[in-house]
Amino acid sequence: MNTEQAARMNTGVGFVAALDQSGGSTGGALKLYGIDPASYGSDERMFDLMHQMRARVMTTECFTSDRILAAILFEQTMDRTVDGQLTGDYLTARGIVPIVKVDQGLAAEEDGVQLMRPLTKLEPLLTRAVERTMFGTKMRSVIKAANLAGIQAIVDQQFAVGRQILAHGLVPILEPEIDIHAPDKAEAENVLKADVLAALDGLPTDQPVILKLSIPTVPDFYTDLIAHPSVLRVVALSGGYSQSEACRLLAENHGLSASFSRALLEGLAVQQSDAAFNAVLATSVERIYAASTT
């Protein structure tokens, strides 16, 4: 674990940019950016266009360590270059902590949750992440109902894989997302928090994790998670909220930082001039930073 970067993730002021759209969400992200699926004929071209968009974001004047603590990357982004440098090296040189997404998508819903699919390429990916100077990893599963067995299975899986990641000297971001449309979202949050606290108590404090959670129904509900000695930081996903709504809700939660994806990229378009693109992104960065530092 890079101790300087760990200190930044623990006490730094700012938010985490989530630039890790994967195969299942890339087409939708490009469509929002103004690139129609009919304009590219292969996955290879789709991923090329997505990297161009990510590189455009990362090289703007506003994408700096003054506001952005870290960036979560798609696996292919980790292996590509930005301004002639491997993406992780480019970010590190700018004072931004590089993190890579390692899950392989979601399994079918069972017991009100979607576990991660088996991580069949995790070990070689973790080895490559260390070589590519990643600080940590991120993996997502989804809770759709306050089902006790399902939520326990989510937590067990997240922490089991998290320990495997920690063994490589990387810091895992555990992301047991609760669907913001779940009819019993508040109850699911109660169950999840209790299970996560129990699992955290089984971790050594010299092997901390980061938690990425949906913005809670009750403000400051995750204060005890934020204060836990085995937690470097707790960040929140935007979860389908608009940027304005995600920022409004986030600002009600002290110590909770953003890790937004769609809400960060809202309003960006391939047709924009660089000046217009930079202006839209700069406004978004300031809004999300303000909500993260209330």
N, C-alpha and C positions, 0 to 999 in steps of 0.2 A: 504493500500500500504506500502510495506517495504521501508522505506526512504533510508536506506543504499544501498539496491539493486537498487532503482530508481536512486540514484546518480551515481552508477556504470554504469547503462545503459545510462545515460545522458552524462557523461564525461569520462567514462573509455576508454581505448585504447585496441582495439582488434576486434573480430568478433563473430557472433552468429552461432553456429553449429546447423543445422536443421536435427534432427534425428527423424522426425515425419512421416515417410512413413506409410500410412494407408492401409486398406484392398485392395484398388484398385491398389496401387503401390508397395505393399510388395513383391509380386511374382517377379516383374521385378527387384527390388533391390536385391533380393536373387540370381536371375539368374546372374546379373552382378558380384555378390560376388562369383560365382562359384557353387551355389547350384541349381541343375536342379529341376524344378517343379515335375518331375516324382519321385523324391526321398522322397517326403513327401505326405501323403495321406489325409491330413485334414487341415482346416484353423488353428486349434489349434496347430498342429505341425509347420505350417508355421510361426505363430506368436512366438512360442518358439524359432525357429531358428533365427528369426529376432531379438529377444531380446538378444540372445547370441552374435550376431554380434554387436549390439549397446553396450552391456556391454563390449565387447572386445575393442571397440573404446574408451569408457569412462574411462577405467582403464589403458590405455597406459600412459607412462611417459610424452608424449607430450601434452596430453589433460589436460591442466592446465589453471588457471586463468591468467597466464602471457600472454596468447595469446587469450583465449576464454572467452568472456564476459558472454555468456549464452548458454543454449542448449534448443531447442524446442523438446518436447517429444510427442510421440503418447500416447493416453489415457491409453492404456494397459501398456505402459512403466512406466507411472506415478504410476500405481498400483503394479508394480513389484519391485524387489530388485536388487541392485548391491552391491556386497561384503557384503551382510547381512543387508544392509540398504535400506529403501525405496529410490527410485531413486532420488527424490527431495532432501532428506536429504543428500544423498551421494554427489550430486553436490554442494549443499550449503556448506557442510563441506570443499569442495575443492575451495570455492570462486567463483563458477560458478552459475549464476542465472537460476533457473528452470522455464520453460514455457511449457504450454500444448496446443496442437492442439484441438480445440473444434468444428470445422465444421463437417458436415456429408456428405461431398462430393458435387458435382456440379449438378445443374439442367440442363436440355436440353437447347441448345442455343436458344436464342430469342433476337431480336434487336441487334445482333452482340455481345452478351455477354452470359456468364454462371453465373447466380446467384448461391448463396449457396442454397442447399436443405433446407427445413424447419428444424430448429434446435430443434427437438422434445425432446431431452434429455438435453438441455442446463442448465436449473436451477439445477437439481441434480448434473450435472457434475461440475458446478461452485462451488457448496457447497463442493463437494469432493476435488476440486482443492485447495480450501482454507485449508481444513483439511490436504491435502498432501503437504502443504507449497509451493505451486506454487506462483511465483511472478506475472505471467500474462498468457495470452492466445494468440492463433493465429488462424486466420480463412482466408480461401482463396476463392476468386472468380476470374473469368478470362474474360478479354476483348479481343475480336478477331477482332474488327473493330471500327472505330471512329464514332460510332453511338451515337448521343447526348442523346437520350432517354435511351438507354441501359446503357451507362456510368453513367448517373444520377441515374438510378435504382441501379447500383452496389454501388455507394457511399452512397446512402440513406440506403441501407441494411447494409452495413458495419458499418456505424455510429450508426444506430439504435441498432444493436446488441452490438456494442462497449459500448454504454451507459448502457446497461443491465449488461455488464461485469464490468464496472466501479462501479456500484452500489454494487458489492460484494467486493470492495476493491482491485480488480485485474486490471492490466494494459493490455489492449488489443493491440495485433499487428494486424493492419488492412492490409490485403493483397489483393488489387485489381490488380492482375497480368495482364500485357499486353503481349499477345502472341508475342514472338520475331519474328514470321513469319508473323505477320499481315502486309498486304501490305501498310497500312496507319498508321504504328506504331507511327511515329512522331506526326501526327495529333491527334491520340488517346491520346498521352501523353499531348498535349496541353489542350485537353478537360478535361482529368482526373485531371490535376493539378489545373485548375480553379475551378472545382467542389470540390476538396478536400480542397483547401484553404477556400472556402466559408463555408464548413462544419466545419472546424477547428475553424473558427471565432465564431462559436456558442458554443464552448466548454469552460468551465471554466479552467483557467490555472492551477488550483490545481487538475485537473483530466486529466492528459496528456495521450496521446496515442503514440504508436510506429507505424511507417509506414514501410511496406515491399513492395518494388516496383521493377519492372523490370529495369535493367540498361538502362538509357535513351539514345536515339539516339544522342542527343547533350550533350556533356560533361558539367557537372555542372548545368544541367537544373533544378535540384531539390534543388538548394541552398536556395530558399525562404521557402521551406518546412522544410529543415534542421534547419533553423533559427527560425521557428515559435514557439512562447512561449508555445503552447499546444502540442508540439511534443518533446518527450524525445530523440528520435533517428530515423533516417531513415536508413534502411538496404536494401540490394539488393539481390534478388534471382538470381541463375545462369541461370534459365529459359531454360535449354537445351543446353546452350553453353558448350564446353569443359572447363576443369579447366583452361587451359592456356589462352583461349579466354576470359573467364569470368574475370579472373584476369587482363588481359590487359585492358579490357574495364572499369572495376571497378576503376583501378588506375588513370583513366582520370577524376574521379569525387571526388573532395575534400569534405571530411566530410561524404562521403557515405561508410558504412561498409558492409561487406559481411554477408549474411545469406544463405550459400550454403548447399545443400543436396547432390545431385549426384556428383557435382564437388568436394566436400570434400571427398567423399568416393571413388573417382576414383582411380583405380589401386589396391584396396584392394581385397584379395581373401582368401577364407576359407582354402585353401591348404597351404598358406604361414606359415612359422615358425613365432613365436612371434617376433623374431628379424627382419625378413623381413617385417612383417606387420607393426611393429612400425616404421621402417625406411621409408616406403612409406607414412604412415600417417604423420610422422614428417615433411617430405618434403612438403606435401600438406598444413599442418598447417602454415608452414613458408611462403609459397607462398601467401596464402590467407590473412594472417596477414599483409604481406608487401603491398599487394594491398589495404587493408582496412585502412592503416595508412599513405598513401601517403600525 
